[in-house]
Amino acid sequence: MANFDFNANCLKAYQLIFELKLSSARQLIAQERKVRPSNSIVPLLENYADYFQLITSESKIDFDRMKEMKSKRLSQIADDNAGSPYYLYAQAEINLQWAMLRSRYGEYFGAAREIKKANGQLQENNKKYPGFQLNAKGLGLINVIIGSLPEGMMKSTLSTFGLRGNVREGLAMLERLAINLPKSTDEPFYEEVIFYYAYVLSDVVKSPDAYSKTMKFTARIADSSLLKSYLRAYVCSRNGHTDEAIAILSARPASDTYQSFPYLELLMGTAKLNKLDLSAALNFKKFLQLNKGVNYIRDANLHLAWISLLNGDTGSYNGYMGRVKTSGNSYHEKDKQALNEAGEEMPNQELLKARLLFDGGYYSRASALTGAMDPDRLKAGRDKAEYYYRSGRINDALNKDAAAIKDYQQAVQAGKNLKYYFAANSALLMGKIYAGKKQNALAKAAFNEAIAMKNHEYENSIESQAKEGLRSLVN
């Protein structure tokens, strides 16, 4: 008999991991290894614990140290009896977790190889054990991630390996699991499925349903789970439900039994600043104090610079912008964006407020701000292009399509020869409005206009969304 015993002890450790009570989980895993050293669920659980430690701590030092354990764990599993659905599944899970961790630190080739390996293992497992529904978790995730990657090194490497994704199919697989797991014996794996499903909805495909689906599917998860608080607060803050995000973070479970998660301070600071609550500075400072990792340091300093500017303190603004350039790293998109902004001139305060309020979902407040501004009094170039872009986004969110299109057209005119993303993204968003109205010829023209603009910020991402927009017009 294969030694894949997901017994009560292992199940309890697994549940503790998903509540982010990692030290308690590690104690149970260590006991299991001592009592049943040949149980090959143990190396899988050890990897889960490392994975969540690394995504909560963001520590590059721990990442470099822990990745040495990967091959040892895979060897223990591979030496076991292959007659269990967990044999290939456990190996695929470990490969997939390390692929996601590596991509956080720019190790794209290694990540692509691990995705290829995980995909092969899960496909084979699916053939051998078609009734083993957990295969769909990894396969769904792989389909969505590969299918939505912008052009770049990761995508070209995966294409070389012959891997193609399908976003729709991947999302459908994860949604089916989310619906079916509670009615099955695999119910304990529900929280993990929702963790990945919420992540791809909000971050990967930026779905308009991200908020409603995440709130719906996380409802049955226990409130003692810090991961639940994180998922809900994150999706709320990303989708304009700022007050709700702040309430969730304020009520999050807190004690020494939980893994330290400094990012939650950054999330709280961002949410507060998006309603122009400048006490957010305390949260950004606390994040920088608690953070042991290399990610989001530039982003936190950028937000502190903005708070200084809104307080009228240009000296502090320049000081924090200096830190954006010299501290932290640029693995993460947010930190790359912060570094970009640090190289620019000081933003217009009213446009900065409109941007923050829009991000917070306070569309009427943002509209009142832009409505009181005279674009003719703004400097030509960046400020003018940004004004029309921000006004377009706000009108778009308020479902004022005609006004939004007019703003977007002016943003394209004002910014099409600049390095900023305002013009290209305006063309993309205009295409989406036209596509929604089934005005396909106008949508096609707008998407093509977005693709034609080159040498601007977020070029790959905007171009890949515009190409996806063109594809959806055909279907």
Backbone torsions as a table, in degrees:
resi	resn	phi	psi	omega
1	MET	NA	136.0	179.2
2	ALA	-66.8	145.6	-178.0
3	ASN	-91.0	64.5	174.7
4	PHE	-120.9	84.2	-172.5
5	ASP	-107.6	95.1	177.1
6	PHE	-82.2	67.1	-175.2
7	ASN	-77.2	-178.7	-175.3
8	ALA	-58.9	-37.6	-179.7
9	ASN	-64.7	-45.2	179.7
10	CYS	-66.2	-39.6	-179.9
11	LEU	-63.4	-40.8	179.2
12	LYS	-64.3	-42.7	179.0
13	ALA	-61.9	-43.0	-179.8
14	TYR	-61.8	-43.3	179.4
15	GLN	-65.5	-39.5	178.4
16	LEU	-63.4	-36.8	177.7
17	ILE	-59.5	-43.4	-177.4
18	PHE	-79.1	-5.5	168.7
19	GLU	-94.6	-3.8	-175.1
20	LEU	68.1	31.0	171.3
21	LYS	-98.5	71.8	-166.9
22	LEU	-72.4	-35.9	-177.6
23	SER	-69.3	-38.2	176.3
24	SER	-64.1	-40.5	178.7
25	ALA	-62.8	-43.4	-178.4
26	ARG	-63.0	-34.7	178.1
27	GLN	-63.0	-45.4	179.1
28	LEU	-64.3	-39.1	-179.7
29	ILE	-65.4	-40.8	179.0
30	ALA	-63.8	-40.7	176.9
31	GLN	-60.7	-45.2	-178.9
32	GLU	-61.4	-42.0	179.6
33	ARG	-62.9	-36.1	-179.2
34	LYS	-70.0	-45.8	-175.9
35	VAL	-77.5	-41.6	-178.5
36	ARG	-128.7	74.6	-174.9
37	PRO	-61.0	-21.2	-177.9
38	SER	-93.7	4.8	178.9
39	ASN	-74.5	110.9	-174.9
40	SER	-78.7	3.2	170.0
41	ILE	-76.0	-24.5	-177.4
42	VAL	-59.7	-52.1	179.0
43	PRO	-61.1	-30.2	176.7
44	LEU	-66.0	-45.9	179.8
45	LEU	-65.7	-37.9	176.8
46	GLU	-59.7	-38.9	-179.8
47	ASN	-68.5	-40.0	175.5
48	TYR	-57.3	-46.0	-178.2
49	ALA	-61.8	-42.9	177.5
50	ASP	-63.9	-42.6	-178.3
51	TYR	-57.4	-48.5	-178.0
52	PHE	-73.5	-29.1	174.2
53	GLN	-63.7	-42.7	-177.2
54	LEU	-70.4	-37.3	-179.2
55	ILE	-78.5	-18.8	175.9
56	THR	-89.6	-30.8	-178.3
57	SER	-91.2	-25.8	-176.0
58	GLU	58.7	24.7	-174.4
59	SER	-83.8	117.2	177.7
60	LYS	-69.1	-33.9	179.4
61	ILE	-63.4	-47.6	178.0
62	ASP	-64.1	-38.3	178.6
63	PHE	-59.0	-48.5	-179.1
64	ASP	-64.2	-33.6	-179.8
65	ARG	-76.0	-44.4	-172.8
66	MET	-74.0	-26.6	-176.2
67	LYS	-67.3	-16.1	176.2
68	GLU	-65.9	-22.5	-176.8
69	MET	-78.7	-16.9	-171.8
70	LYS	-57.1	-52.0	-174.6
71	SER	-66.1	-33.5	178.7
72	LYS	-63.6	-42.8	-179.9
73	ARG	-67.7	-44.1	179.3
74	LEU	-62.3	-36.0	179.1
75	SER	-63.5	-43.5	179.8
76	GLN	-60.1	-42.1	-178.4
77	ILE	-69.7	-43.9	-177.1
78	ALA	-64.9	-27.2	179.2
79	ASP	-77.3	-9.6	-176.5
80	ASP	-81.6	176.3	179.5
81	ASN	-72.1	130.3	-175.3
82	ALA	-78.2	2.4	-174.4
83	GLY	-87.2	39.3	177.9
84	SER	-138.5	143.8	176.9
85	PRO	-62.9	-19.3	179.6
86	TYR	-79.1	-14.1	-175.2
87	TYR	-60.2	-58.1	179.3
88	LEU	-78.3	-34.0	-178.8
89	TYR	-59.8	-47.7	-178.1
90	ALA	-62.6	-40.4	178.6
91	GLN	-65.3	-42.5	179.6
92	ALA	-62.6	-41.7	-180.0
93	GLU	-59.3	-45.6	-179.3
94	ILE	-63.5	-43.6	178.2
95	ASN	-61.6	-41.7	-177.7
96	LEU	-68.2	-41.4	179.0
97	GLN	-62.1	-41.8	179.8
98	TRP	-71.6	-31.7	176.0
99	ALA	-61.0	-44.1	-178.9
100	MET	-68.0	-36.7	177.7
101	LEU	-68.0	-44.8	-179.1
102	ARG	-60.2	-40.1	-176.9
103	SER	-65.3	-21.2	176.2
104	ARG	-70.4	-21.0	-177.1
105	TYR	-117.6	22.4	174.1
106	GLY	74.6	11.8	178.6
107	GLU	-87.9	66.6	-168.7
108	TYR	-70.1	-37.2	-177.9
109	PHE	-66.0	-46.0	177.8
110	GLY	-61.1	-40.9	179.4
111	ALA	-63.4	-43.1	-179.2
112	ALA	-62.7	-41.0	178.6
113	ARG	-62.9	-41.1	-179.7
114	GLU	-68.9	-36.1	176.9
115	ILE	-64.6	-42.7	179.0
116	LYS	-59.6	-45.4	-179.0
117	LYS	-63.7	-48.1	-179.4
118	ALA	-60.4	-43.1	-179.7
119	ASN	-60.3	-45.7	179.4
120	GLY	-61.6	-43.4	-178.7
121	GLN	-65.0	-41.4	-178.8
122	LEU	-71.3	-37.5	177.6
123	GLN	-62.6	-44.3	179.3
124	GLU	-63.9	-42.0	-179.8
125	ASN	-63.7	-35.7	179.0
126	ASN	-64.5	-37.1	177.6
127	LYS	-68.8	-43.5	-177.6
128	LYS	-72.0	-38.1	-175.8
129	TYR	-131.1	71.7	-176.9
130	PRO	-61.0	-22.0	-179.8
131	GLY	-86.0	-3.9	-178.2
132	PHE	-84.8	93.6	-167.8
133	GLN	-69.4	-17.6	-179.2
134	LEU	-65.7	-18.9	175.4
135	ASN	-55.1	-34.2	-175.1
136	ALA	-67.0	-21.5	-179.4
137	LYS	-64.0	-54.9	179.5
138	GLY	-68.3	-40.7	-178.9
139	LEU	-65.4	-38.9	177.5
140	GLY	-63.0	-46.5	-179.8
141	LEU	-61.0	-46.2	-179.5
142	ILE	-61.5	-44.6	179.9
143	ASN	-58.6	-46.1	-177.5
144	VAL	-66.8	-47.5	-175.8
145	ILE	-62.3	-48.7	-178.0
146	ILE	-67.3	-40.9	-177.3
147	GLY	-65.0	-23.5	-175.7
148	SER	-110.2	5.7	-179.7
149	LEU	-65.7	135.0	173.0
150	PRO	-71.6	165.5	177.1
151	GLU	-58.5	140.2	179.6
152	GLY	160.7	-172.2	-172.6
153	MET	-60.2	-45.2	-176.8
154	MET	-61.4	-46.7	-177.7
155	LYS	-64.5	-43.7	-177.2
156	SER	-67.9	-35.3	177.9
157	THR	-65.1	-44.9	-180.0
158	LEU	-65.2	-36.0	176.9
159	SER	-64.1	-39.6	177.2
160	THR	-59.1	-36.5	178.8
161	PHE	-78.9	-0.1	178.2
162	GLY	79.5	20.6	-178.3
163	LEU	-98.7	127.3	176.1
164	ARG	-125.7	139.8	179.7
165	GLY	-102.5	168.5	174.8
166	ASN	-140.8	103.6	-173.6
167	VAL	-58.2	-48.3	-176.4
168	ARG	-60.9	-45.1	-179.2
169	GLU	-64.2	-42.4	179.5
170	GLY	-62.2	-45.3	178.8
171	LEU	-62.9	-39.6	179.9
172	ALA	-63.9	-39.4	179.0
173	MET	-62.5	-45.1	-178.7
174	LEU	-68.4	-38.9	179.5
175	GLU	-65.4	-41.5	178.4
176	ARG	-59.7	-43.0	178.0
177	LEU	-62.2	-44.4	-179.4
178	ALA	-57.8	-36.4	-179.2
179	ILE	-79.9	-40.3	-170.9
180	ASN	-87.2	-29.5	-175.0
181	LEU	-58.1	-43.0	-178.7
182	PRO	-60.1	-20.4	-179.3
183	LYS	-94.7	7.9	-172.9
184	SER	-128.5	175.0	178.6
185	THR	-72.0	-11.3	177.7
186	ASP	-89.0	14.7	-178.0
187	GLU	-51.8	-36.1	-179.8
188	PRO	-58.9	-18.9	-178.0
189	PHE	-89.7	4.2	-175.4
190	TYR	-58.5	-46.9	-173.9
191	GLU	-62.6	-37.1	178.9
192	GLU	-65.4	-42.7	178.9
193	VAL	-60.3	-43.5	-178.5
194	ILE	-67.4	-36.1	176.5
195	PHE	-56.3	-48.8	-178.8
196	TYR	-72.4	-39.1	-178.0
197	TYR	-64.4	-44.8	179.1
198	ALA	-63.2	-39.5	180.0
199	TYR	-61.7	-49.3	-176.9
200	VAL	-69.3	-36.5	179.0
201	LEU	-62.3	-44.4	-173.2
202	SER	-83.9	-44.6	-170.3
203	ASP	-97.7	-37.3	-171.5
204	VAL	-89.0	-54.3	-178.0
205	VAL	-99.0	-5.6	179.5
206	LYS	47.0	52.8	-174.6
207	SER	-72.4	140.7	174.8
208	PRO	-64.9	-17.1	179.0
209	ASP	-91.3	3.0	-174.3
210	ALA	-55.5	-45.6	-177.1
211	TYR	-66.1	-53.8	-174.2
212	SER	-63.1	-40.8	-177.5
213	LYS	-71.7	-40.2	179.4
214	THR	-63.9	-43.4	-178.9
215	MET	-66.1	-37.5	-179.8
216	LYS	-66.9	-50.1	-173.2
217	PHE	-77.1	-22.3	177.5
218	THR	-84.1	-10.2	-175.3
219	ALA	-57.6	-35.3	-175.6
220	ARG	-84.7	-4.2	178.2
221	ILE	-80.5	141.7	-176.6
222	ALA	-61.8	144.2	179.6
223	ASP	-69.1	-12.7	178.0
224	SER	-76.2	-4.8	179.9
225	SER	-85.9	117.2	176.1
226	LEU	-68.7	-27.5	177.3
227	LEU	-63.9	-37.7	177.2
228	LYS	-61.8	-45.9	179.0
229	SER	-58.8	-44.0	-179.7
230	TYR	-62.0	-50.6	-177.5
231	LEU	-58.6	-45.1	-177.7
232	ARG	-68.5	-45.7	-178.7
233	ALA	-64.9	-39.8	-178.3
234	TYR	-64.1	-48.4	-177.6
235	VAL	-68.0	-34.2	176.4
236	CYS	-64.4	-46.8	-176.0
237	SER	-70.4	-29.5	179.3
238	ARG	-76.9	-18.4	-172.3
239	ASN	-121.9	28.5	171.3
240	GLY	76.3	18.3	177.2
241	HIS	-109.3	61.8	-169.0
242	THR	-65.4	-46.1	-178.8
243	ASP	-60.1	-38.2	179.1
244	GLU	-66.6	-40.5	178.5
245	ALA	-60.0	-44.6	-179.4
246	ILE	-63.8	-42.0	179.4
247	ALA	-63.2	-41.9	-179.8
248	ILE	-65.1	-45.0	-179.3
249	LEU	-66.9	-35.1	179.0
250	SER	-66.8	-31.6	-176.6
251	ALA	-98.6	8.4	-175.5
252	ARG	-64.2	147.3	179.6
253	PRO	-64.7	139.0	-177.5
254	ALA	-141.2	123.4	171.3
255	SER	-169.3	172.5	-178.6
256	ASP	-67.2	-13.1	-178.7
257	THR	-75.0	-15.3	-178.6
258	TYR	-91.6	148.5	173.8
259	GLN	-62.0	137.7	176.3
260	SER	-61.9	133.5	-174.1
261	PHE	-139.1	73.1	-174.7
262	PRO	-57.1	-28.9	-178.2
263	TYR	-54.9	-28.5	-179.2
264	LEU	-63.7	-29.1	175.0
265	GLU	-68.5	-40.1	177.7
266	LEU	-63.4	-41.1	179.6
267	LEU	-63.3	-43.3	178.7
268	MET	-64.4	-43.4	179.1
269	GLY	-60.8	-43.9	-178.9
270	THR	-63.5	-43.8	179.7
271	ALA	-62.0	-45.7	-179.5
272	LYS	-62.8	-43.9	-178.1
273	LEU	-65.3	-30.8	178.8
274	ASN	-69.0	-8.8	170.7
275	LYS	-112.7	17.5	179.1
276	LEU	62.2	30.8	173.2
277	ASP	-89.1	104.3	-171.9
278	LEU	-77.4	-3.6	172.3
279	SER	-68.1	-6.6	175.5
280	ALA	-55.8	-24.0	179.7
281	ALA	-53.9	-36.7	-179.5
282	LEU	-62.2	-39.6	-179.6
283	ASN	-69.3	-41.7	178.9
284	PHE	-64.5	-38.9	179.0
285	LYS	-67.5	-39.2	178.8
286	LYS	-65.0	-40.4	176.8
287	PHE	-58.2	-48.2	-177.7
288	LEU	-63.5	-31.9	179.9
289	GLN	-72.4	-41.8	-176.0
290	LEU	-83.3	-25.7	-170.8
291	ASN	-67.7	129.3	178.0
292	LYS	-108.7	1.1	-174.8
293	GLY	-100.6	-171.2	-176.9
294	VAL	-109.3	-11.4	-177.2
295	ASN	-91.2	151.9	175.2
296	TYR	71.2	5.8	179.0
297	ILE	-70.5	-45.3	177.3
298	ARG	-61.7	-42.0	-178.7
299	ASP	-61.4	-44.2	179.9
300	ALA	-63.9	-41.7	179.1
301	ASN	-67.0	-34.0	176.2
302	LEU	-61.7	-44.9	179.9
303	HIS	-64.8	-37.3	177.2
304	LEU	-66.6	-34.7	176.1
305	ALA	-63.5	-43.8	179.9
306	TRP	-62.0	-42.6	179.6
307	ILE	-61.3	-41.8	177.5
308	SER	-59.9	-44.0	-179.7
309	LEU	-62.4	-44.3	-179.8
310	LEU	-68.3	-21.8	174.6
311	ASN	-87.3	0.8	179.4
312	GLY	78.2	16.1	-177.2
313	ASP	-104.8	86.8	-175.8
314	THR	-72.6	-23.9	176.7
315	GLY	-63.3	-49.1	178.0
316	SER	-65.2	-37.0	178.0
317	TYR	-55.6	-50.1	-178.7
318	ASN	-64.5	-36.1	178.6
319	GLY	-62.8	-47.6	179.5
320	TYR	-67.0	-37.2	177.6
321	MET	-64.2	-33.1	174.9
322	GLY	-62.6	-40.3	178.9
323	ARG	-68.1	-33.5	176.9
324	VAL	-56.9	-40.6	-176.7
325	LYS	-74.1	-30.1	-169.7
326	THR	-107.6	-16.8	-174.7
327	SER	-111.9	159.6	175.6
328	GLY	73.1	-159.5	-174.2
329	ASN	-139.2	175.7	-179.1
330	SER	-125.7	40.3	175.0
331	TYR	-71.3	-39.1	-172.9
332	HIS	-90.9	146.0	-179.4
333	GLU	-54.4	-39.8	-179.1
334	LYS	-62.1	-39.1	-179.5
335	ASP	-73.4	-34.4	174.9
336	LYS	-62.5	-43.5	-179.7
337	GLN	-63.2	-42.2	179.8
338	ALA	-61.2	-43.1	179.9
339	LEU	-63.5	-41.0	175.4
340	ASN	-56.0	-48.0	-174.6
341	GLU	-69.4	-27.4	179.5
342	ALA	-69.1	-21.7	179.0
343	GLY	-86.6	-0.8	-176.6
344	GLU	-100.2	167.9	175.2
345	GLU	-72.1	166.2	-177.8
346	MET	-57.4	133.3	-178.8
347	PRO	-70.7	156.9	172.4
348	ASN	-69.2	127.3	-173.1
349	GLN	-61.2	-40.7	-178.3
350	GLU	-67.8	-38.5	177.7
351	LEU	-68.1	-35.6	177.1
352	LEU	-63.5	-43.7	178.2
353	LYS	-61.8	-43.0	-179.6
354	ALA	-62.6	-40.5	178.6
355	ARG	-61.5	-47.7	-178.4
356	LEU	-64.3	-46.5	-179.6
357	LEU	-63.0	-38.5	176.9
358	PHE	-62.0	-47.2	179.7
359	ASP	-59.9	-30.6	179.8
360	GLY	-81.6	-7.6	-179.0
361	GLY	86.3	11.8	180.0
362	TYR	-92.7	68.9	-169.5
363	TYR	-67.5	-38.6	-178.8
364	SER	-67.1	-41.6	177.6
365	ARG	-63.1	-41.8	-179.9
366	ALA	-64.9	-39.8	-179.5
367	SER	-64.4	-40.0	178.6
368	ALA	-61.7	-37.3	179.7
369	LEU	-66.2	-52.6	-177.4
370	THR	-67.7	-32.6	178.9
371	GLY	-63.9	-28.4	-178.8
372	ALA	-85.6	-6.5	-178.0
373	MET	-92.2	148.8	175.4
374	ASP	-106.2	108.0	-176.4
375	PRO	-60.9	-25.6	-179.7
376	ASP	-69.5	-16.8	178.7
377	ARG	-91.6	-2.3	178.8
378	LEU	-85.2	154.4	176.5
379	LYS	-64.1	140.0	174.9
380	ALA	-63.0	159.8	-179.8
381	GLY	94.1	-130.7	-171.3
382	ARG	-57.6	-50.0	-174.0
383	ASP	-61.5	-41.3	-178.5
384	LYS	-68.0	-44.9	178.7
385	ALA	-61.5	-41.5	-179.2
386	GLU	-66.7	-39.5	-179.6
387	TYR	-57.4	-51.1	-177.3
388	TYR	-66.7	-34.8	177.6
389	TYR	-64.3	-49.2	-179.2
390	ARG	-62.5	-44.2	-179.9
391	SER	-62.1	-39.2	177.2
392	GLY	-63.0	-45.5	179.8
393	ARG	-60.1	-42.7	-177.9
394	ILE	-65.8	-47.1	178.8
395	ASN	-63.2	-37.3	177.1
396	ASP	-59.4	-47.2	-179.0
397	ALA	-65.8	-28.8	179.4
398	LEU	-88.2	8.4	180.0
399	ASN	61.2	28.0	174.1
400	LYS	-95.1	77.4	-169.8
401	ASP	-61.2	-44.7	-176.7
402	ALA	-62.1	-44.0	179.9
403	ALA	-66.2	-39.9	-179.8
404	ALA	-62.8	-45.3	-179.2
405	ILE	-62.1	-41.9	179.2
406	LYS	-61.0	-44.3	178.1
407	ASP	-63.0	-46.4	-178.9
408	TYR	-60.2	-40.2	179.0
409	GLN	-62.2	-40.0	179.2
410	GLN	-70.4	-33.5	176.4
411	ALA	-65.0	-39.6	178.0
412	VAL	-62.5	-47.1	-179.9
413	GLN	-60.7	-43.7	-175.2
414	ALA	-75.4	-25.7	-170.1
415	GLY	-121.7	4.1	-170.7
416	LYS	-66.7	-21.2	179.4
417	ASN	-104.4	12.9	-179.0
418	LEU	-102.9	166.4	-178.1
419	LYS	-83.4	-4.8	-176.9
420	TYR	-79.7	160.6	-175.7
421	TYR	-84.3	-5.6	-170.8
422	PHE	-56.7	-45.5	-175.5
423	ALA	-70.0	-48.7	-177.5
424	ALA	-63.5	-42.1	-179.5
425	ASN	-69.6	-32.0	176.3
426	SER	-63.5	-42.8	178.4
427	ALA	-62.9	-41.9	178.6
428	LEU	-60.7	-48.3	-176.8
429	LEU	-67.9	-33.4	174.4
430	MET	-62.5	-43.1	177.5
431	GLY	-58.1	-39.6	-179.5
432	LYS	-67.1	-38.6	178.0
433	ILE	-63.9	-48.0	179.9
434	TYR	-61.4	-41.3	179.7
435	ALA	-61.8	-39.9	178.7
436	GLY	-64.2	-27.3	179.8
437	LYS	-93.3	5.3	-178.4
438	LYS	62.3	24.2	174.6
439	GLN	-91.5	74.9	-167.1
440	ASN	-63.9	-36.7	-179.1
441	ALA	-64.9	-42.8	178.4
442	LEU	-67.9	-39.1	178.3
443	ALA	-61.8	-45.5	-179.5
444	LYS	-59.9	-45.1	179.8
445	ALA	-61.2	-42.2	-178.6
446	ALA	-67.9	-44.0	178.4
447	PHE	-61.8	-41.8	179.4
448	ASN	-65.8	-34.1	177.1
449	GLU	-64.8	-40.7	178.2
450	ALA	-62.6	-41.8	-179.3
451	ILE	-67.4	-35.9	-175.9
452	ALA	-69.2	-24.5	179.7
453	MET	-76.0	131.0	-175.4
454	LYS	-124.4	166.7	174.3
455	ASN	57.0	48.6	175.7
456	HIS	-131.9	169.4	178.9
457	GLU	-60.7	148.2	176.1
458	TYR	56.0	28.9	-175.2
459	GLU	-56.5	-47.1	-178.1
460	ASN	-59.9	-47.2	-176.3
461	SER	-65.0	-46.2	-178.9
462	ILE	-64.7	-42.7	-179.7
463	GLU	-63.0	-43.1	-177.6
464	SER	-68.2	-34.6	175.7
465	GLN	-67.6	-38.0	179.5
466	ALA	-67.0	-39.8	177.9
467	LYS	-65.1	-38.3	176.2
468	GLU	-64.1	-38.8	176.8
469	GLY	-61.4	-42.9	177.7
470	LEU	-63.3	-43.3	179.5
471	ARG	-60.5	-40.7	-176.4
472	SER	-70.0	-22.9	176.9
473	LEU	-69.7	-34.2	-178.8
474	VAL	-71.4	-40.2	-174.7
475	ASN	-73.7	NA	NA
